[in-house]
Amino acid sequence: MPRDRVDYVTGIAESWKEQTLLNIVRMRYGDAPTFVDVSSVISAYALQGQLSASGNFSSNLTSAIPSSVASVGGTATYLDRPTITYTPLMGERFARSLLQPIPPSAIFELIQAGYPADRILQVTARAINGIYNRASIGGQTRQADPQFYPLLDALRRLQASGAIALQLEKRGDGEVGRLIISAEATADVEADRRYVQNALHIKAEKNAELTITFGALQKSENEIALLSPSMMEILLELANGIEVPAAHIAEGRTNPSTRIADASDLRDRRWFGFSLLPMSRAEALLRCVTATHGIGSAMTISPRSGS
């Protein structure tokens, strides 16, 4: 059982990676993605054994007939019959998992859990209080606003210092984020806090209370408006950063890569990470973002002969 459990888990994980990679390449060439989920794995074991013995004894002792004859036989059968159920991702489930924007609360829950704020927001934030991230969907590239990357760096330093924390609280149908700042902040922490406060146009004083909402622009100084993409947009962004053969571009099969391998800022270079997409949006976000340690690495598709 321990061996089979590990084998099944490894097989399902590897198949998700291959399926996601294939869909990213499909989207790179303008094809629609198709996802199939492994909904259940049932394995039935059967072990059968049989042992038989027989013997003949004779009192007529001759050279032709032995005094006794004995035989022993046995058989063993082992059967492993796994039943795997596949469920296509379609309809409402497809729209809910891939087309709806990621809830801002799920993004800040990851940051609250300790995942790097800069990498989380680089992948999952299109804009924060009107400060836009780099985007290249639709064949056109919009460069990140000058304040965006410094904002991510400041948030990461504040997170790493432990002098600032964000707690989410349920209030009615919405969620309120409570920003807690340590009273014993160092000069560097205080400088980062003031930068975040001025960049986002918020009141980030001690024990300040900030409302987290979905959108591009804030309504007040006590609000953080996060415009988040859908999982489909994240996959498209990944696809647009893949380098493809020049012949495919010349033939009009796809567009040139929107990311430059030797860009001055590593975050503007081609980046690629596997995003395993189980149907829970929070888990999908977790698996996608935690794989972004490959930022700055390039992915290249090489042409096959005859392709």
ChimeraX attribute file (.defattr): number of C-alpha atoms within 10 A of each C-alpha:
attribute: neighborCount
match mode: 1-to-1
recipient: residues
	/A:1	7
	/A:2	6
	/A:3	7
	/A:4	10
	/A:5	10
	/A:6	10
	/A:7	12
	/A:8	12
	/A:9	11
	/A:10	12
	/A:11	12
	/A:12	14
	/A:13	13
	/A:14	13
	/A:15	14
	/A:16	21
	/A:17	17
	/A:18	14
	/A:19	17
	/A:20	20
	/A:21	19
	/A:22	14
	/A:23	20
	/A:24	26
	/A:25	20
	/A:26	16
	/A:27	20
	/A:28	25
	/A:29	18
	/A:30	14
	/A:31	11
	/A:32	10
	/A:33	15
	/A:34	14
	/A:35	16
	/A:36	14
	/A:37	15
	/A:38	15
	/A:39	10
	/A:40	11
	/A:41	12
	/A:42	10
	/A:43	11
	/A:44	9
	/A:45	11
	/A:46	9
	/A:47	9
	/A:48	9
	/A:49	9
	/A:50	9
	/A:51	9
	/A:52	9
	/A:53	9
	/A:54	9
	/A:55	9
	/A:56	10
	/A:57	11
	/A:58	11
	/A:59	9
	/A:60	10
	/A:61	10
	/A:62	9
	/A:63	7
	/A:64	7
	/A:65	12
	/A:66	13
	/A:67	13
	/A:68	11
	/A:69	11
	/A:70	9
	/A:71	9
	/A:72	9
	/A:73	9
	/A:74	9
	/A:75	9
	/A:76	9
	/A:77	9
	/A:78	9
	/A:79	10
	/A:80	10
	/A:81	10
	/A:82	11
	/A:83	10
	/A:84	11
	/A:85	12
	/A:86	11
	/A:87	11
	/A:88	13
	/A:89	16
	/A:90	13
	/A:91	8
	/A:92	9
	/A:93	12
	/A:94	15
	/A:95	14
	/A:96	17
	/A:97	22
	/A:98	21
	/A:99	15
	/A:100	16
	/A:101	19
	/A:102	23
	/A:103	19
	/A:104	21
	/A:105	20
	/A:106	15
	/A:107	22
	/A:108	20
	/A:109	16
	/A:110	18
	/A:111	20
	/A:112	16
	/A:113	9
	/A:114	12
	/A:115	18
	/A:116	19
	/A:117	22
	/A:118	19
	/A:119	21
	/A:120	22
	/A:121	23
	/A:122	18
	/A:123	20
	/A:124	25
	/A:125	22
	/A:126	20
	/A:127	24
	/A:128	23
	/A:129	22
	/A:130	20
	/A:131	21
	/A:132	20
	/A:133	22
	/A:134	20
	/A:135	20
	/A:136	18
	/A:137	16
	/A:138	10
	/A:139	12
	/A:140	9
	/A:141	12
	/A:142	12
	/A:143	12
	/A:144	17
	/A:145	14
	/A:146	11
	/A:147	15
	/A:148	19
	/A:149	20
	/A:150	16
	/A:151	20
	/A:152	19
	/A:153	16
	/A:154	21
	/A:155	21
	/A:156	19
	/A:157	20
	/A:158	22
	/A:159	21
	/A:160	14
	/A:161	14
	/A:162	12
	/A:163	18
	/A:164	20
	/A:165	19
	/A:166	19
	/A:167	15
	/A:168	17
	/A:169	13
	/A:170	9
	/A:171	8
	/A:172	7
	/A:173	5
	/A:174	11
	/A:175	17
	/A:176	20
	/A:177	22
	/A:178	18
	/A:179	19
	/A:180	17
	/A:181	21
	/A:182	14
	/A:183	10
	/A:184	9
	/A:185	15
	/A:186	11
	/A:187	9
	/A:188	13
	/A:189	21
	/A:190	16
	/A:191	14
	/A:192	19
	/A:193	22
	/A:194	17
	/A:195	17
	/A:196	22
	/A:197	16
	/A:198	12
	/A:199	17
	/A:200	22
	/A:201	17
	/A:202	19
	/A:203	18
	/A:204	21
	/A:205	13
	/A:206	12
	/A:207	14
	/A:208	14
	/A:209	18
	/A:210	23
	/A:211	19
	/A:212	21
	/A:213	22
	/A:214	19
	/A:215	18
	/A:216	19
	/A:217	18
	/A:218	21
	/A:219	12
	/A:220	13
	/A:221	15
	/A:222	17
	/A:223	21
	/A:224	26
	/A:225	23
	/A:226	26
	/A:227	24
	/A:228	24
	/A:229	20
	/A:230	20
	/A:231	23
	/A:232	18
	/A:233	20
	/A:234	22
	/A:235	24
	/A:236	21
	/A:237	25
	/A:238	26
	/A:239	26
	/A:240	28
	/A:241	24
	/A:242	21
	/A:243	21
	/A:244	21
	/A:245	14
	/A:246	14
	/A:247	12
	/A:248	15
	/A:249	14
	/A:250	11
	/A:251	9
	/A:252	11
	/A:253	12
	/A:254	19
	/A:255	19
	/A:256	19
	/A:257	18
	/A:258	22
	/A:259	22
	/A:260	17
	/A:261	19
	/A:262	11
	/A:263	12
	/A:264	9
	/A:265	11
	/A:266	14
	/A:267	16
	/A:268	20
	/A:269	19
	/A:270	27
	/A:271	24
	/A:272	21
	/A:273	20
	/A:274	20
	/A:275	24
	/A:276	23
	/A:277	23
	/A:278	17
	/A:279	15
	/A:280	11
	/A:281	20
	/A:282	19
	/A:283	14
	/A:284	18
	/A:285	25
	/A:286	20
	/A:287	17
	/A:288	21
	/A:289	24
	/A:290	17
	/A:291	15
	/A:292	19
	/A:293	12
	/A:294	13
	/A:295	16
	/A:296	19
	/A:297	15
	/A:298	16
	/A:299	17
	/A:300	12
	/A:301	10
	/A:302	10
	/A:303	12
	/A:304	7
	/A:305	5
	/A:306	4
	/A:307	6
